[in-house]
Amino acid sequence: MMKLKAFNADTAPLPVGNYVQALEVTGATRRLYVSGQIPVTRDGALPSGFKAQAELAWQNLAAQLAAANMTVANLVKVTIFLSDRAYAMENRVVRKAALGDHAPAMTVIITGIFDEAWLLEIEGIAEA
């Protein structure tokens, strides 16, 4: 049975938001690497606005996890690529809604995205 143990060093800053600084995984037997999930529907539709795009990217990530018989609770590391720092706080709200109380290790990077219409991309590592 997989067990997660969070670490937040006493000598380093505390995380801001629903993630941990380090996450130990024991008892896992499977590891899944999920490529960057984009805010596009299966038929190619792209929602407008950051919130709608972020919710769809999380839905797409959850769909990949489900295809492997996993859920967001299996995520141990998430990397979110934002097209603009202006989306940082809204990203945190959507991320919290997507993850609930689950707190994986997290990195958020402000960068150019492959398609400039996409406002974010999300990749993950999950274990079971």
BANUTOR-743886 format. One record per atom (N, C-alpha, C): residue in one letter; chain; atom name; z, y, x. Coordinates in steps of 0.05 Angstrom, whole numbers, plus 5000, padded with zeros to 4 digits. Layout:
N
+---------+--------+-------+------+------+------+
! residuo ! cadena ! atomo !   pz !   py !   px !
+---------+--------+-------+------+------+------+
!       a !      A !    CA !    Z !    Y !    X !
...
+---------+--------+-------+------+------+------+
//
This chain:
128
+---------+--------+-------+------+------+------+
! residuo ! cadena ! atomo !   pz !   py !   px !
+---------+--------+-------+------+------+------+
!       m !      A !     N ! 5000 ! 4976 ! 5017 !
!       m !      A !    CA ! 5000 ! 5000 ! 5000 !
!       m !      A !     C ! 5000 ! 5025 ! 5018 !
!       m !      A !     N ! 4982 ! 5043 ! 5012 !
!       m !      A !    CA ! 4980 ! 5068 ! 5028 !
!       m !      A !     C ! 5004 ! 5086 ! 5023 !
!       k !      A !     N ! 5015 ! 5097 ! 5044 !
!       k !      A !    CA ! 5036 ! 5116 ! 5042 !
!       k !      A !     C ! 5029 ! 5141 ! 5057 !
!       l !      A !     N ! 5036 ! 5164 ! 5046 !
!       l !      A !    CA ! 5030 ! 5190 ! 5058 !
!       l !      A !     C ! 5057 ! 5203 ! 5066 !
!       k !      A !     N ! 5058 ! 5215 ! 5090 !
!       k !      A !    CA ! 5082 ! 5229 ! 5098 !
!       k !      A !     C ! 5073 ! 5256 ! 5110 !
!       a !      A !     N ! 5083 ! 5277 ! 5098 !
!       a !      A !    CA ! 5076 ! 5304 ! 5106 !
!       a !      A !     C ! 5093 ! 5314 ! 5129 !
!       f !      A !     N ! 5081 ! 5329 ! 5147 !
!       f !      A !    CA ! 5095 ! 5342 ! 5169 !
!       f !      A !     C ! 5089 ! 5372 ! 5169 !
!       n !      A !     N ! 5109 ! 5388 ! 5170 !
!       n !      A !    CA ! 5106 ! 5417 ! 5174 !
!       n !      A !     C ! 5127 ! 5424 ! 5195 !
!       a !      A !     N ! 5118 ! 5428 ! 5220 !
!       a !      A !    CA ! 5136 ! 5432 ! 5242 !
!       a !      A !     C ! 5154 ! 5456 ! 5238 !
!       d !      A !     N ! 5179 ! 5454 ! 5246 !
!       d !      A !    CA ! 5199 ! 5475 ! 5244 !
!       d !      A !     C ! 5191 ! 5500 ! 5261 !
!       t !      A !     N ! 5174 ! 5495 ! 5281 !
!       t !      A !    CA ! 5168 ! 5517 ! 5300 !
!       t !      A !     C ! 5140 ! 5529 ! 5294 !
!       a !      A !     N ! 5127 ! 5521 ! 5273 !
!       a !      A !    CA ! 5101 ! 5531 ! 5266 !
!       a !      A !     C ! 5102 ! 5543 ! 5237 !
!       p !      A !     N ! 5082 ! 5559 ! 5230 !
!       p !      A !    CA ! 5082 ! 5571 ! 5204 !
!       p !      A !     C ! 5080 ! 5550 ! 5181 !
!       l !      A !     N ! 5092 ! 5556 ! 5159 !
!       l !      A !    CA ! 5089 ! 5539 ! 5135 !
!       l !      A !     C ! 5062 ! 5542 ! 5123 !
!       p !      A !     N ! 5052 ! 5522 ! 5109 !
!       p !      A !    CA ! 5026 ! 5524 ! 5096 !
!       p !      A !     C ! 5028 ! 5543 ! 5072 !
!       v !      A !     N ! 5007 ! 5557 ! 5066 !
!       v !      A !    CA ! 5006 ! 5575 ! 5043 !
!       v !      A !     C ! 4987 ! 5562 ! 5023 !
!       g !      A !     N ! 4997 ! 5552 ! 5001 !
!       g !      A !    CA ! 4981 ! 5538 ! 4982 !
!       g !      A !     C ! 4988 ! 5508 ! 4981 !
!       n !      A !     N ! 4972 ! 5493 ! 4967 !
!       n !      A !    CA ! 4978 ! 5465 ! 4963 !
!       n !      A !     C ! 4964 ! 5447 ! 4984 !
!       y !      A !     N ! 4975 ! 5449 ! 5009 !
!       y !      A !    CA ! 4966 ! 5431 ! 5030 !
!       y !      A !     C ! 4989 ! 5428 ! 5049 !
!       v !      A !     N ! 4986 ! 5410 ! 5068 !
!       v !      A !    CA ! 5006 ! 5406 ! 5089 !
!       v !      A !     C ! 4994 ! 5411 ! 5116 !
!       q !      A !     N ! 5010 ! 5417 ! 5136 !
!       q !      A !    CA ! 5000 ! 5421 ! 5163 !
!       q !      A !     C ! 4990 ! 5396 ! 5176 !
!       a !      A !     N ! 5004 ! 5374 ! 5171 !
!       a !      A !    CA ! 4996 ! 5348 ! 5182 !
!       a !      A !     C ! 5004 ! 5326 ! 5162 !
!       l !      A !     N ! 4987 ! 5305 ! 5161 !
!       l !      A !    CA ! 4992 ! 5284 ! 5141 !
!       l !      A !     C ! 4988 ! 5257 ! 5155 !
!       e !      A !     N ! 5009 ! 5241 ! 5155 !
!       e !      A !    CA ! 5008 ! 5215 ! 5166 !
!       e !      A !     C ! 5001 ! 5195 ! 5144 !
!       v !      A !     N ! 4983 ! 5177 ! 5150 !
!       v !      A !    CA ! 4974 ! 5156 ! 5131 !
!       v !      A !     C ! 4981 ! 5129 ! 5144 !
!       t !      A !     N ! 4997 ! 5114 ! 5129 !
!       t !      A !    CA ! 5002 ! 5086 ! 5137 !
!       t !      A !     C ! 4995 ! 5067 ! 5115 !
!       g !      A !     N ! 4989 ! 5043 ! 5122 !
!       g !      A !    CA ! 4983 ! 5022 ! 5102 !
!       g !      A !     C ! 4956 ! 5024 ! 5089 !
!       a !      A !     N ! 4939 ! 5042 ! 5099 !
!       a !      A !    CA ! 4912 ! 5044 ! 5087 !
!       a !      A !     C ! 4894 ! 5022 ! 5097 !
!       t !      A !     N ! 4876 ! 5013 ! 5080 !
!       t !      A !    CA ! 4857 ! 4992 ! 5089 !
!       t !      A !     C ! 4828 ! 5001 ! 5087 !
!       r !      A !     N ! 4824 ! 5024 ! 5073 !
!       r !      A !    CA ! 4797 ! 5034 ! 5070 !
!       r !      A !     C ! 4797 ! 5064 ! 5076 !
!       r !      A !     N ! 4775 ! 5074 ! 5089 !
!       r !      A !    CA ! 4772 ! 5102 ! 5094 !
!       r !      A !     C ! 4744 ! 5110 ! 5084 !
!       l !      A !     N ! 4743 ! 5132 ! 5069 !
!       l !      A !    CA ! 4718 ! 5142 ! 5058 !
!       l !      A !     C ! 4713 ! 5170 ! 5068 !
!       y !      A !     N ! 4689 ! 5175 ! 5079 !
!       y !      A !    CA ! 4681 ! 5202 ! 5088 !
!       y !      A !     C ! 4662 ! 5212 ! 5067 !
!       v !      A !     N ! 4669 ! 5234 ! 5055 !
!       v !      A !    CA ! 4652 ! 5246 ! 5034 !
!       v !      A !     C ! 4638 ! 5270 ! 5045 !
!       s !      A !     N ! 4611 ! 5269 ! 5045 !
!       s !      A !    CA ! 4595 ! 5292 ! 5054 !
!       s !      A !     C ! 4601 ! 5317 ! 5038 !
!       g !      A !     N ! 4593 ! 5339 ! 5048 !
!       g !      A !    CA ! 4597 ! 5365 ! 5034 !
!       g !      A !     C ! 4585 ! 5364 ! 5006 !
!       q !      A !     N ! 4602 ! 5369 ! 4987 !
!       q !      A !    CA ! 4593 ! 5369 ! 4959 !
!       q !      A !     C ! 4587 ! 5398 ! 4951 !
!       i !      A !     N ! 4564 ! 5401 ! 4938 !
!       i !      A !    CA ! 4554 ! 5428 ! 4931 !
!       i !      A !     C ! 4558 ! 5434 ! 4902 !
!       p !      A !     N ! 4555 ! 5459 ! 4894 !
!       p !      A !    CA ! 4559 ! 5467 ! 4866 !
!       p !      A !     C ! 4534 ! 5465 ! 4850 !
!       v !      A !     N ! 4522 ! 5441 ! 4849 !
!       v !      A !    CA ! 4497 ! 5437 ! 4835 !
!       v !      A !     C ! 4500 ! 5412 ! 4817 !
!       t !      A !     N ! 4490 ! 5413 ! 4793 !
!       t !      A !    CA ! 4491 ! 5390 ! 4775 !
!       t !      A !     C ! 4470 ! 5370 ! 4784 !
!       r !      A !     N ! 4472 ! 5346 ! 4773 !
!       r !      A !    CA ! 4452 ! 5325 ! 4780 !
!       r !      A !     C ! 4424 ! 5333 ! 4774 !
!       d !      A !     N ! 4420 ! 5349 ! 4753 !
!       d !      A !    CA ! 4393 ! 5358 ! 4746 !
!       d !      A !     C ! 4385 ! 5384 ! 4760 !
!       g !      A !     N ! 4402 ! 5393 ! 4779 !
!       g !      A !    CA ! 4394 ! 5416 ! 4796 !
!       g !      A !     C ! 4404 ! 5443 ! 4786 !
!       a !      A !     N ! 4419 ! 5444 ! 4765 !
!       a !      A !    CA ! 4429 ! 5470 ! 4755 !
!       a !      A !     C ! 4452 ! 5480 ! 4773 !
!       l !      A !     N ! 4451 ! 5506 ! 4777 !
!       l !      A !    CA ! 4471 ! 5520 ! 4793 !
!       l !      A !     C ! 4486 ! 5540 ! 4776 !
!       p !      A !     N ! 4512 ! 5536 ! 4771 !
!       p !      A !    CA ! 4526 ! 5556 ! 4755 !
!       p !      A !     C ! 4529 ! 5582 ! 4769 !
!       s !      A !     N ! 4533 ! 5603 ! 4753 !
!       s !      A !    CA ! 4537 ! 5630 ! 4765 !
!       s !      A !     C ! 4567 ! 5635 ! 4768 !
!       g !      A !     N ! 4574 ! 5650 ! 4788 !
!       g !      A !    CA ! 4602 ! 5657 ! 4792 !
!       g !      A !     C ! 4617 ! 5637 ! 4809 !
!       f !      A !     N ! 4636 ! 5647 ! 4825 !
!       f !      A !    CA ! 4650 ! 5629 ! 4843 !
!       f !      A !     C ! 4667 ! 5608 ! 4828 !
!       k !      A !     N ! 4682 ! 5615 ! 4808 !
!       k !      A !    CA ! 4699 ! 5596 ! 4794 !
!       k !      A !     C ! 4683 ! 5572 ! 4784 !
!       a !      A !     N ! 4661 ! 5577 ! 4770 !
!       a !      A !    CA ! 4645 ! 5556 ! 4759 !
!       a !      A !     C ! 4633 ! 5539 ! 4782 !
!       q !      A !     N ! 4624 ! 5551 ! 4803 !
!       q !      A !    CA ! 4613 ! 5536 ! 4826 !
!       q !      A !     C ! 4635 ! 5519 ! 4839 !
!       a !      A !     N ! 4659 ! 5530 ! 4843 !
!       a !      A !    CA ! 4681 ! 5515 ! 4855 !
!       a !      A !     C ! 4689 ! 5492 ! 4838 !
!       e !      A !     N ! 4692 ! 5496 ! 4812 !
!       e !      A !    CA ! 4699 ! 5474 ! 4795 !
!       e !      A !     C ! 4678 ! 5451 ! 4796 !
!       l !      A !     N ! 4653 ! 5458 ! 4797 !
!       l !      A !    CA ! 4632 ! 5438 ! 4798 !
!       l !      A !     C ! 4632 ! 5423 ! 4825 !
!       a !      A !     N ! 4636 ! 5438 ! 4846 !
!       a !      A !    CA ! 4638 ! 5424 ! 4873 !
!       a !      A !     C ! 4661 ! 5404 ! 4873 !
!       w !      A !     N ! 4684 ! 5412 ! 4862 !
!       w !      A !    CA ! 4707 ! 5393 ! 4860 !
!       w !      A !     C ! 4700 ! 5370 ! 4842 !
!       q !      A !     N ! 4686 ! 5375 ! 4820 !
!       q !      A !    CA ! 4678 ! 5353 ! 4802 !
!       q !      A !     C ! 4659 ! 5334 ! 4817 !
!       n !      A !     N ! 4641 ! 5345 ! 4833 !
!       n !      A !    CA ! 4623 ! 5328 ! 4848 !
!       n !      A !     C ! 4638 ! 5312 ! 4869 !
!       l !      A !     N ! 4658 ! 5324 ! 4882 !
!       l !      A !    CA ! 4674 ! 5309 ! 4901 !
!       l !      A !     C ! 4689 ! 5287 ! 4887 !
!       a !      A !     N ! 4701 ! 5293 ! 4864 !
!       a !      A !    CA ! 4715 ! 5272 ! 4848 !
!       a !      A !     C ! 4696 ! 5250 ! 4840 !
!       a !      A !     N ! 4672 ! 5256 ! 4834 !
!       a !      A !    CA ! 4652 ! 5236 ! 4826 !
!       a !      A !     C ! 4646 ! 5217 ! 4849 !
!       q !      A !     N ! 4644 ! 5227 ! 4873 !
!       q !      A !    CA ! 4639 ! 5210 ! 4896 !
!       q !      A !     C ! 4663 ! 5192 ! 4901 !
!       l !      A !     N ! 4687 ! 5204 ! 4898 !
!       l !      A !    CA ! 4712 ! 5187 ! 4901 !
!       l !      A !     C ! 4712 ! 5165 ! 4880 !
!       a !      A !     N ! 4706 ! 5172 ! 4855 !
!       a !      A !    CA ! 4706 ! 5152 ! 4834 !
!       a !      A !     C ! 4686 ! 5130 ! 4839 !
!       a !      A !     N ! 4663 ! 5137 ! 4850 !
!       a !      A !    CA ! 4643 ! 5117 ! 4857 !
!       a !      A !     C ! 4654 ! 5096 ! 4876 !
!       a !      A !     N ! 4674 ! 5104 ! 4892 !
!       a !      A !    CA ! 4686 ! 5086 ! 4912 !
!       a !      A !     C ! 4714 ! 5076 ! 4902 !
!       n !      A !     N ! 4718 ! 5079 ! 4875 !
!       n !      A !    CA ! 4744 ! 5071 ! 4863 !
!       n !      A !     C ! 4768 ! 5086 ! 4875 !
!       m !      A !     N ! 4765 ! 5112 ! 4879 !
!       m !      A !    CA ! 4786 ! 5129 ! 4889 !
!       m !      A !     C ! 4788 ! 5153 ! 4872 !
!       t !      A !     N ! 4809 ! 5169 ! 4876 !
!       t !      A !    CA ! 4813 ! 5195 ! 4862 !
!       t !      A !     C ! 4820 ! 5216 ! 4882 !
!       v !      A !     N ! 4825 ! 5240 ! 4873 !
!       v !      A !    CA ! 4833 ! 5262 ! 4891 !
!       v !      A !     C ! 4860 ! 5255 ! 4904 !
!       a !      A !     N ! 4876 ! 5238 ! 4892 !
!       a !      A !    CA ! 4901 ! 5230 ! 4904 !
!       a !      A !     C ! 4897 ! 5214 ! 4930 !
!       n !      A !     N ! 4873 ! 5204 ! 4935 !
!       n !      A !    CA ! 4867 ! 5190 ! 4959 !
!       n !      A !     C ! 4858 ! 5208 ! 4982 !
!       l !      A !     N ! 4853 ! 5233 ! 4976 !
!       l !      A !    CA ! 4844 ! 5252 ! 4996 !
!       l !      A !     C ! 4866 ! 5257 ! 5017 !
!       v !      A !     N ! 4860 ! 5254 ! 5042 !
!       v !      A !    CA ! 4879 ! 5259 ! 5063 !
!       v !      A !     C ! 4871 ! 5284 ! 5079 !
!       k !      A !     N ! 4845 ! 5292 ! 5078 !
!       k !      A !    CA ! 4835 ! 5315 ! 5092 !
!       k !      A !     C ! 4813 ! 5327 ! 5077 !
!       v !      A !     N ! 4814 ! 5353 ! 5072 !
!       v !      A !    CA ! 4793 ! 5368 ! 5058 !
!       v !      A !     C ! 4785 ! 5392 ! 5075 !
!       t !      A !     N ! 4759 ! 5396 ! 5076 !
!       t !      A !    CA ! 4748 ! 5420 ! 5089 !
!       t !      A !     C ! 4731 ! 5435 ! 5068 !
!       i !      A !     N ! 4737 ! 5460 ! 5065 !
!       i !      A !    CA ! 4723 ! 5477 ! 5046 !
!       i !      A !     C ! 4708 ! 5499 ! 5061 !
!       f !      A !     N ! 4683 ! 5501 ! 5057 !
!       f !      A !    CA ! 4667 ! 5522 ! 5069 !
!       f !      A !     C ! 4661 ! 5543 ! 5048 !
!       l !      A !     N ! 4670 ! 5567 ! 5053 !
!       l !      A !    CA ! 4666 ! 5590 ! 5035 !
!       l !      A !     C ! 4645 ! 5608 ! 5047 !
!       s !      A !     N ! 4628 ! 5619 ! 5029 !
!       s !      A !    CA ! 4607 ! 5637 ! 5039 !
!       s !      A !     C ! 4618 ! 5665 ! 5044 !
!       d !      A !     N ! 4641 ! 5671 ! 5033 !
!       d !      A !    CA ! 4652 ! 5698 ! 5036 !
!       d !      A !     C ! 4683 ! 5697 ! 5034 !
!       r !      A !     N ! 4696 ! 5712 ! 5050 !
!       r !      A !    CA ! 4726 ! 5713 ! 5050 !
!       r !      A !     C ! 4736 ! 5723 ! 5023 !
!       a !      A !     N ! 4719 ! 5738 ! 5008 !
!       a !      A !    CA ! 4728 ! 5750 ! 4982 !
!       a !      A !     C ! 4735 ! 5728 ! 4962 !
!       y !      A !     N ! 4726 ! 5703 ! 4967 !
!       y !      A !    CA ! 4732 ! 5681 ! 4949 !
!       y !      A !     C ! 4757 ! 5666 ! 4955 !
!       a !      A !     N ! 4771 ! 5674 ! 4976 !
!       a !      A !    CA ! 4794 ! 5659 ! 4986 !
!       a !      A !     C ! 4816 ! 5654 ! 4965 !
!       m !      A !     N ! 4824 ! 5674 ! 4951 !
!       m !      A !    CA ! 4846 ! 5671 ! 4931 !
!       m !      A !     C ! 4836 ! 5655 ! 4907 !
!       e !      A !     N ! 4813 ! 5661 ! 4898 !
!       e !      A !    CA ! 4802 ! 5646 ! 4875 !
!       e !      A !     C ! 4798 ! 5617 ! 4882 !
!       n !      A !     N ! 4790 ! 5612 ! 4907 !
!       n !      A !    CA ! 4787 ! 5585 ! 4917 !
!       n !      A !     C ! 4814 ! 5570 ! 4916 !
!       r !      A !     N ! 4835 ! 5583 ! 4923 !
!       r !      A !    CA ! 4862 ! 5571 ! 4923 !
!       r !      A !     C ! 4870 ! 5563 ! 4894 !
!       v !      A !     N ! 4864 ! 5580 ! 4875 !
!       v !      A !    CA ! 4870 ! 5574 ! 4847 !
!       v !      A !     C ! 4855 ! 5549 ! 4837 !
!       v !      A !     N ! 4829 ! 5549 ! 4842 !
!       v !      A !    CA ! 4812 ! 5526 ! 4833 !
!       v !      A !     C ! 4821 ! 5501 ! 4848 !
!       r !      A !     N ! 4826 ! 5503 ! 4874 !
!       r !      A !    CA ! 4835 ! 5480 ! 4889 !
!       r !      A !     C ! 4861 ! 5468 ! 4878 !
!       k !      A !     N ! 4880 ! 5485 ! 4871 !
!       k !      A !    CA ! 4905 ! 5476 ! 4860 !
!       k !      A !     C ! 4900 ! 5462 ! 4833 !
!       a !      A !     N ! 4882 ! 5472 ! 4817 !
!       a !      A !    CA ! 4876 ! 5459 ! 4792 !
!       a !      A !     C ! 4863 ! 5432 ! 4796 !
!       a !      A !     N ! 4846 ! 5430 ! 4816 !
!       a !      A !    CA ! 4833 ! 5405 ! 4822 !
!       a !      A !     C ! 4851 ! 5384 ! 4834 !
!       l !      A !     N ! 4870 ! 5392 ! 4850 !
!       l !      A !    CA ! 4888 ! 5374 ! 4865 !
!       l !      A !     C ! 4914 ! 5369 ! 4851 !
!       g !      A !     N ! 4923 ! 5387 ! 4833 !
!       g !      A !    CA ! 4949 ! 5384 ! 4821 !
!       g !      A !     C ! 4971 ! 5386 ! 4842 !
!       d !      A !     N ! 4989 ! 5367 ! 4842 !
!       d !      A !    CA ! 5011 ! 5367 ! 4862 !
!       d !      A !     C ! 5003 ! 5354 ! 4888 !
!       h !      A !     N ! 4980 ! 5341 ! 4890 !
!       h !      A !    CA ! 4971 ! 5328 ! 4914 !
!       h !      A !     C ! 4965 ! 5349 ! 4936 !
!       a !      A !     N ! 4975 ! 5344 ! 4960 !
!       a !      A !    CA ! 4972 ! 5363 ! 4982 !
!       a !      A !     C ! 4962 ! 5350 ! 5007 !
!       p !      A !     N ! 4935 ! 5348 ! 5010 !
!       p !      A !    CA ! 4924 ! 5336 ! 5035 !
!       p !      A !     C ! 4924 ! 5357 ! 5057 !
!       a !      A !     N ! 4917 ! 5348 ! 5081 !
!       a !      A !    CA ! 4912 ! 5367 ! 5103 !
!       a !      A !     C ! 4887 ! 5383 ! 5095 !
!       m !      A !     N ! 4886 ! 5409 ! 5102 !
!       m !      A !    CA ! 4865 ! 5427 ! 5092 !
!       m !      A !     C ! 4855 ! 5446 ! 5113 !
!       t !      A !     N ! 4829 ! 5451 ! 5113 !
!       t !      A !    CA ! 4818 ! 5472 ! 5129 !
!       t !      A !     C ! 4798 ! 5487 ! 5111 !
!       v !      A !     N ! 4799 ! 5514 ! 5112 !
!       v !      A !    CA ! 4780 ! 5531 ! 5098 !
!       v !      A !     C ! 4766 ! 5547 ! 5119 !
!       i !      A !     N ! 4739 ! 5546 ! 5118 !
!       i !      A !    CA ! 4723 ! 5560 ! 5138 !
!       i !      A !     C ! 4705 ! 5580 ! 5123 !
!       i !      A !     N ! 4704 ! 5604 ! 5133 !
!       i !      A !    CA ! 4685 ! 5624 ! 5123 !
!       i !      A !     C ! 4660 ! 5623 ! 5140 !
!       t !      A !     N ! 4637 ! 5617 ! 5127 !
!       t !      A !    CA ! 4613 ! 5612 ! 5143 !
!       t !      A !     C ! 4588 ! 5616 ! 5125 !
!       g !      A !     N ! 4565 ! 5615 ! 5138 !
!       g !      A !    CA ! 4540 ! 5614 ! 5123 !
!       g !      A !     C ! 4537 ! 5586 ! 5111 !
!       i !      A !     N ! 4527 ! 5584 ! 5087 !
!       i !      A !    CA ! 4523 ! 5559 ! 5073 !
!       i !      A !     C ! 4493 ! 5553 ! 5073 !
!       f !      A !     N ! 4486 ! 5527 ! 5074 !
!       f !      A !    CA ! 4458 ! 5519 ! 5076 !
!       f !      A !     C ! 4439 ! 5534 ! 5056 !
!       d !      A !     N ! 4447 ! 5535 ! 5031 !
!       d !      A !    CA ! 4432 ! 5550 ! 5011 !
!       d !      A !     C ! 4448 ! 5575 ! 5004 !
!       e !      A !     N ! 4437 ! 5598 ! 5008 !
!       e !      A !    CA ! 4453 ! 5623 ! 5003 !
!       e !      A !     C ! 4461 ! 5627 ! 4974 !
!       a !      A !     N ! 4450 ! 5612 ! 4956 !
!       a !      A !    CA ! 4459 ! 5613 ! 4928 !
!       a !      A !     C ! 4485 ! 5598 ! 4923 !
!       w !      A !     N ! 4492 ! 5579 ! 4941 !
!       w !      A !    CA ! 4517 ! 5565 ! 4939 !
!       w !      A !     C ! 4539 ! 5582 ! 4951 !
!       l !      A !     N ! 4561 ! 5584 ! 4937 !
!       l !      A !    CA ! 4583 ! 5601 ! 4946 !
!       l !      A !     C ! 4604 ! 5585 ! 4962 !
!       l !      A !     N ! 4602 ! 5558 ! 4960 !
!       l !      A !    CA ! 4620 ! 5541 ! 4975 !
!       l !      A !     C ! 4609 ! 5513 ! 4977 !
!       e !      A !     N ! 4621 ! 5497 ! 4994 !
!       e !      A !    CA ! 4615 ! 5469 ! 4998 !
!       e !      A !     C ! 4642 ! 5455 ! 5005 !
!       i !      A !     N ! 4646 ! 5431 ! 4995 !
!       i !      A !    CA ! 4672 ! 5417 ! 5000 !
!       i !      A !     C ! 4667 ! 5389 ! 5010 !
!       e !      A !     N ! 4679 ! 5382 ! 5033 !
!       e !      A !    CA ! 4678 ! 5355 ! 5043 !
!       e !      A !     C ! 4706 ! 5343 ! 5045 !
!       g !      A !     N ! 4708 ! 5317 ! 5045 !
!       g !      A !    CA ! 4734 ! 5305 ! 5046 !
!       g !      A !     C ! 4735 ! 5278 ! 5060 !
!       i !      A !     N ! 4759 ! 5270 ! 5068 !
!       i !      A !    CA ! 4764 ! 5243 ! 5078 !
!       i !      A !     C ! 4786 ! 5232 ! 5060 !
!       a !      A !     N ! 4781 ! 5208 ! 5050 !
!       a !      A !    CA ! 4800 ! 5194 ! 5032 !
!       a !      A !     C ! 4807 ! 5167 ! 5043 !
!       e !      A !     N ! 4831 ! 5158 ! 5037 !
!       e !      A !    CA ! 4840 ! 5132 ! 5046 !
!       e !      A !     C ! 4853 ! 5117 ! 5023 !
!       a !      A !     N ! 4851 ! 5091 ! 5023 !
!       a !      A !    CA ! 4863 ! 5075 ! 5003 !
!       a !      A !     C ! 4875 ! 5050 ! 5015 !
+---------+--------+-------+------+------+------+
//
